[in-house]
Amino acid sequence: MYNLSVTACSFKFRKKNKKRIDVIQNLNDSFIYKEGSNIEKIFSSAEDIFIDFFETFIDYKNDSEDKKLFSCSLDKNDIGETKYFNYILATVHSGSYGFPSKIIDSDTKEEIMKTTNKQAPVKDFYVLVIIPKDNNTVKVVKGLLFFQNIGQYGVKTITTKYLSNHFSENFNLTTICGNIAPSIFVEKLFKNSAIRDLILVKNLVSDDEADKKGYGKETRTLTKLKWTESRIKKLKNFASGSCYTYEFEGIQYDQTKICANIGGRYRIIDLHNIERLSIIEPIPDEYLLADGTVKKQELLEYFKNLAQEYIDTMCLGD
């Protein structure tokens, strides 16, 4: 059975204009749909333009460049709100083609059918859009996107590609996708005791003038460390950029990485480049049914709770 996870990212919209002035669109203000020089529709908020996107791509699109099929479906019952944000839970249907293959029954080991290089095994993935609400002090410009992954398969890249093209062509917007509070993600890994190893890297310079390369690296992997409060605080300071080297047992190290268990899979996280970290959270096994499908409503509640955790720590305004 596949491990389930979710890739989380933030997004915002920049209005395209000839003066090249950087104007970020407020998510809870109106959006204008344009076709040529004519104004066709006015949408009341970012929530409505996402609904329009999911409804536009009901039929499969053939991405011949990447050899993938893409479509979406949306149940109006999966559009809702909490006290702090509006949300849309949609399903993205996608799969790759290009190589013929056989379908073999894992129990009987018998061949069930063959697929051609034009046929794509399509999987269903849940995608959650979060539009935080304005408050007395903040006009929101930053939203959140959560993409369900099935094992090694996911739809973040192809979905954001179609989103960006759709919003650019129809709303004259540039879609900017970014990371979502990576320091909070790392803090949760420590809190949940998901860290297995500490990996320390030191840059070495050769004293031998005949050594043309003149440099190398020394890597040290530490396992079964006791994660004391002071040690965790020190790593967090390094991850936040407060210091450029990490000291351990009197030695200064140039790179510091952690090996963490995320949903049953180990991942190396470079704390020196944490702002570039792709946030992948595990989805608990309890949300997976015996046939491999997901408990939709339970997953939605999990997504919503996850979203609130990040909203509580993010700067949502311009």
C-alpha positions in Angstrom: 0.0 0.0 0.0 1.3 3.5 -0.9 2.5 6.0 1.7 0.4 9.1 1.5 1.7 12.6 1.9 0.8 16.2 1.1 3.0 18.9 -0.5 2.2 22.3 0.9 3.0 25.7 -0.7 1.9 29.3 -0.7 0.8 31.4 -3.6 0.1 35.0 -4.5 -0.8 36.9 -7.7 1.1 39.8 -9.3 -0.9 42.0 -11.7 0.8 42.3 -15.1 1.2 45.8 -16.3 3.2 47.7 -19.0 4.8 50.0 -16.4 6.3 47.0 -14.7 5.2 48.2 -11.3 5.0 45.3 -8.8 1.4 45.2 -7.7 0.2 42.3 -5.7 -3.5 41.4 -5.9 -5.5 41.1 -2.7 -7.1 37.7 -2.6 -10.4 38.9 -1.2 -10.9 41.7 -3.7 -12.5 41.3 -7.2 -10.8 39.8 -10.2 -11.5 40.8 -13.8 -11.7 38.2 -16.5 -10.5 39.6 -19.8 -10.7 38.4 -23.3 -8.8 40.7 -25.6 -9.8 44.3 -24.7 -13.3 43.4 -23.6 -14.2 42.8 -20.0 -16.2 39.6 -19.8 -16.8 38.9 -16.1 -16.0 40.2 -12.7 -15.2 37.5 -10.0 -15.7 38.6 -6.4 -12.5 36.9 -5.0 -9.7 34.5 -5.6 -12.0 31.7 -4.4 -14.2 32.3 -7.4 -11.4 32.2 -9.9 -10.2 28.9 -8.5 -13.7 27.5 -8.8 -13.8 28.7 -12.4 -10.4 27.0 -13.1 -11.6 23.6 -11.8 -14.8 23.8 -13.7 -13.0 24.9 -16.9 -10.8 21.8 -16.9 -13.5 19.1 -16.4 -12.5 17.5 -19.8 -9.1 15.9 -20.1 -6.3 18.0 -21.6 -3.4 16.3 -23.4 -0.1 17.8 -22.3 1.8 16.4 -25.2 5.0 18.1 -24.1 5.2 16.2 -20.9 3.1 13.2 -22.2 0.5 13.6 -19.4 -3.3 13.8 -19.2 -4.9 16.4 -16.9 -8.5 17.1 -15.8 -10.3 18.3 -12.6 -13.6 17.7 -10.9 -15.3 19.7 -8.2 -18.3 18.9 -5.9 -20.0 22.1 -4.7 -20.3 20.4 -1.3 -16.5 20.6 -1.0 -16.5 24.4 -1.0 -16.7 25.9 2.4 -15.3 28.1 5.1 -14.0 28.3 8.7 -13.7 31.3 10.9 -10.4 32.2 9.4 -10.4 31.0 5.8 -12.4 29.8 2.7 -11.5 26.5 1.1 -12.0 24.4 -2.0 -11.3 20.7 -2.1 -11.0 19.6 -5.8 -9.9 16.3 -7.4 -7.2 16.3 -10.1 -7.1 13.4 -12.4 -3.7 12.9 -14.1 -1.4 10.2 -15.5 1.6 9.8 -17.8 1.7 7.9 -21.1 4.5 7.2 -23.6 5.6 3.7 -22.8 3.6 0.4 -23.4 3.3 -1.8 -20.3 1.6 -4.8 -18.9 -0.9 -4.9 -16.0 -0.2 -7.9 -13.8 -2.3 -9.1 -10.9 -0.1 -9.1 -7.8 -1.9 -12.1 -6.3 -2.3 -14.4 -9.3 0.8 -13.1 -11.2 -1.4 -13.3 -14.3 -1.4 -10.6 -17.1 -4.7 -8.7 -17.0 -4.2 -6.4 -20.0 -1.6 -4.5 -22.0 -1.4 -0.7 -22.4 -0.1 1.1 -25.4 2.2 4.1 -25.5 -1.0 6.3 -26.0 -2.7 5.0 -22.9 -2.2 6.7 -19.4 -3.0 5.0 -16.1 -4.8 7.9 -14.4 -4.8 8.5 -10.6 -7.0 10.8 -8.6 -5.4 13.3 -6.3 -7.1 15.7 -3.8 -6.0 19.4 -4.0 -7.0 21.9 -1.4 -7.1 25.7 -2.0 -7.0 27.9 1.1 -8.0 31.6 0.9 -7.4 33.3 4.3 -10.0 35.9 5.3 -9.1 39.6 5.7 -9.2 41.0 9.2 -9.0 44.5 10.8 -5.3 44.7 10.3 -4.4 42.5 7.2 -5.6 42.6 3.6 -4.6 39.0 2.5 -2.4 38.6 -0.5 -1.0 35.1 0.3 -3.0 31.8 0.1 -2.1 28.1 0.5 -2.2 25.1 -1.8 -2.1 21.5 -0.5 -1.4 18.7 -3.0 -2.0 15.0 -2.1 0.8 12.6 -3.1 0.5 8.9 -3.6 3.9 7.3 -3.0 6.2 8.9 -5.5 3.3 10.3 -7.6 2.0 13.8 -7.3 0.3 16.6 -9.3 1.8 19.8 -8.0 3.9 20.5 -11.0 1.3 19.9 -13.7 -1.5 21.6 -11.7 0.5 24.8 -11.0 1.5 24.8 -14.7 -2.2 24.8 -15.8 -3.2 27.3 -13.0 -0.4 29.7 -14.1 -1.4 29.6 -17.7 -5.1 30.0 -17.0 -4.7 32.9 -14.7 -2.2 34.6 -17.0 -4.3 34.3 -20.2 -7.7 35.1 -18.6 -6.9 37.4 -15.7 -3.6 39.0 -16.7 -2.0 37.7 -13.5 1.4 36.2 -12.8 1.1 33.3 -10.3 3.9 33.1 -7.7 4.2 29.8 -5.8 6.5 29.7 -2.9 7.5 27.8 0.2 5.3 27.8 3.3 6.8 28.5 6.7 9.7 25.9 6.4 11.0 26.8 9.9 7.7 25.8 11.4 7.8 22.5 9.5 11.3 21.7 10.9 10.1 22.6 14.4 7.2 20.1 14.0 9.7 17.4 13.0 11.6 17.9 16.3 8.3 18.0 18.2 7.2 14.7 16.7 10.6 13.0 17.2 10.9 12.4 13.5 14.6 13.2 13.3 16.9 10.2 12.9 20.4 11.6 12.0 22.4 14.8 12.2 24.7 15.2 9.2 27.6 17.7 9.5 29.7 18.8 6.6 33.0 20.8 6.8 34.7 22.3 3.9 38.4 21.5 3.8 41.3 23.4 2.1 44.4 21.4 1.1 47.7 22.6 2.5 49.5 20.9 -0.5 50.2 23.6 -3.1 50.5 20.8 -5.7 46.9 19.8 -5.1 45.2 21.4 -8.1 41.7 21.0 -6.6 42.8 22.4 -3.3 39.6 21.6 -1.4 37.3 18.8 -0.2 34.6 18.0 2.2 34.4 16.0 5.4 31.0 14.5 6.3 30.1 13.3 9.7 26.8 11.5 10.4 25.6 11.3 14.0 22.8 8.9 15.0 20.9 8.3 18.2 21.6 11.8 19.5 19.8 13.0 22.5 17.8 16.0 21.3 18.1 18.4 24.2 16.3 21.7 24.3 19.6 23.6 23.8 20.7 21.5 20.9 17.3 21.9 19.2 17.5 25.7 19.8 21.0 25.9 18.3 19.8 24.0 15.2 16.8 26.3 14.8 19.1 29.4 15.0 21.2 27.9 12.3 18.2 27.2 10.2 16.8 30.7 10.6 20.1 32.2 9.3 21.1 33.7 12.6 24.5 32.1 12.2 26.4 30.8 9.1 28.2 27.9 10.7 27.1 25.3 13.2 29.4 24.4 16.1 29.5 20.8 17.4 32.0 19.6 20.0 34.2 22.7 19.4 34.3 22.3 15.6 32.6 24.7 13.1 30.7 23.0 10.3 29.6 24.7 7.1 26.6 22.6 6.3 24.1 21.0 8.7 21.5 18.5 7.5 18.9 16.3 9.3 17.6 13.0 8.2 13.9 12.8 9.1 11.1 10.2 8.9 8.2 11.7 6.9 5.3 9.4 6.5 7.5 6.3 6.6 10.1 7.6 4.1 13.4 9.2 5.1 14.3 12.6 3.7 17.5 14.6 4.0 16.8 18.3 4.8 19.5 20.9 4.4 19.1 23.5 7.1 21.4 25.9 5.4 19.0 26.2 2.5 15.8 25.9 4.4 14.0 28.7 2.5 14.2 26.5 -0.6 12.7 23.5 1.3 9.7 21.8 -0.3 7.3 21.1 2.5 6.0 17.5 2.4 3.9 16.4 5.4 2.8 12.8 6.0 -0.8 11.8 5.8 -1.7 9.3 8.6 -2.4 5.7 7.5 -5.8 6.0 9.3 -7.1 8.0 6.4 -6.4 5.2 3.9 -9.1 2.5 3.1 -8.3 -1.1 2.4 -8.8 -0.6 -1.4 -6.2 2.1 -1.5 -8.7 5.0 -1.7 -8.7 7.9 0.8 -11.4 8.8 3.4 -12.4 12.1 1.8 -14.0 13.9 4.7 -11.4 12.8 7.2 -8.7 14.0 4.8 -10.4 17.3 4.4 -10.4 17.9 8.2 -6.8 16.9 8.3 -6.0 19.4 5.6 -7.9 22.2 7.3 -6.2 21.6 10.6 -2.8 21.6 8.8 -3.7 24.9 7.0 -4.7 26.6 10.3 -1.3 25.6 11.8 0.5 27.4 9.0 -1.8 30.4 8.9 -1.2 31.0 12.6 2.5 31.6 11.8 2.5 33.1 8.4 2.6 36.7 7.2 -0.4 36.9 4.9 -0.3 40.6 4.0 1.8 42.5 1.5 
